[in-house]
Amino acid sequence: MFAVVQFLFGLDGRLRRKHFISYWLVLLAFALTMALLWRLVLTWEASAAFSDLARAVAIMSGALVLAGVAAGLALNVRRLHDMNQSGWWAALSIIPGLNIIVLLMLASVPGTNGPNRYGLDPRMVHEAYVAPELSSV
């Protein structure tokens, strides 16, 4: 369980572009699911019979949205680390309008080749992990 929490919300290390994009697509699917859930909550609010259920769903989905935002910021920080930049630049991604530019930049600018101050190159770590398996084939 701790490994999952560390993976989703950890700010240490580096994140490759392809992983960044795939994780953000998962977060986008999550956000769309939450939007549909909110739509159901608003529909249920019109009915008195479902008001308690709607309130509980609204509270739970609100907490999940906050968790999704925190996970997105953590992804941005690790992607910035791959580019050898401070994670504080991720704060720009909470500014409406500027967030789209930041996400496009994070998805398109390549990371630093080789190790940097935030860790080893994720491509090199992956190749070192996969290479022994391929050599035995």
N, C-alpha and C positions, 0 to 999 in steps of 0.2 A: 504493500500500500504506500509506504514511504517513497519508494522508487517512482511510483506514478505521480505523486504530489511533487517530488523533486523535478521530474521531467516536465510537468505542466507549468510549474511556477518558479523553477530554478532560474537564477540570473547568471550563473557561472557557465563558462564554456562558450563554444562557438556553434553556429548552426548554418549548414549549407543552404544554398538558394533553393535547390529542389525540395529539400525537407521543409524549408520555410513556406514555400508555396503550397505544398500538400497539407501542412498543418493549418495554414490559413484557410484553405478550402474546407477543411473539417470544421473550423470555427465558423465559417460562413454558413455551412449547413446547420450548425447548432443555432446560430442567430436566427435563421429563417424558421427553424422549428419553434424557437421561443416566440417569434412574432406571431406565428399561427396559434400558439398557446395563449398569448395575450388576446388575440382576436376572440378565441373561445371564451376567455374570462369576461371580456366586454359584452359578449352575447349573453352569457349566464347572468351577468349583473342585472339584466332586465327582468329576470325571473326571481321572485323572492325565494322559491324553493331551493335554488342553487347558490344563494348568496354566501353561505358559510364555505361551501366547496370552492366557489370562485375566489373568495378571500384567501383561502389556503393555497390555491394554485397560484394566485398572484404573488404571494409572499415567496413561495418556493421558486417560481420562475424568476422573480427579481433577484434572489440570491444566486441563482444559476447564471443570470446575465452578468452580475458583478464578477463571478468566478471566471466567466468567459473573457471579460475585459482584462482581468488580471493575467490570464494565460496569454492573451494577445500581446500585452505589453512585455511579458517575459520573452515571448518569441522575438519581438522587435529588439529587445536588449541583446539577446544571444546572436541575432543576425548582425547587429551593429558590431558586436565583438568580433565576428568573423571578418568584418571590414576594418578591424583595428581601430574602432571608434568607441568613445565612451558611451555607455548605456544610457546616460542622461539625455542623449539626443532623442531617445524614444518618447520623451515627454511631448515632443512636437506632434506625435501621432494622436494626441487627444484633442488637438485643435481642429474644429470642423473646417473642412476644405483643404487644409494643409495635410490632414491625415491621408488623403488619397495620394498626394504627391510623395509623402514619406513611404507609404506601402509600395508604390511603384518603384521608387528608388531602391528600397530594400530587396525587392524581387528581381531587380535587373542588374545592379552593380555587383561585379564579382568580388569574392572575398580575397583576403590576403593570401598569397602563395606561401606555404611553409608556416612554421610556428610564428605566433605573434605574442604580445604581452598577455593575451587572454587564453592561450592554450595552443595545443597542436592543431595543425590543419586537419579538419574533419575528413577530407579526402584521403590524406595520408594515413590517418587512424583506420579508416574503413579498408584501405588497400592492405595495410599491415595485418588486419584481422582476416581478410578474405584470402590473401595470397597463400598461406600455408595449406588451406583446403584445396586450392586449385592446383598446387604443385604435386599433391598426392594422387591426383586423378590420372 
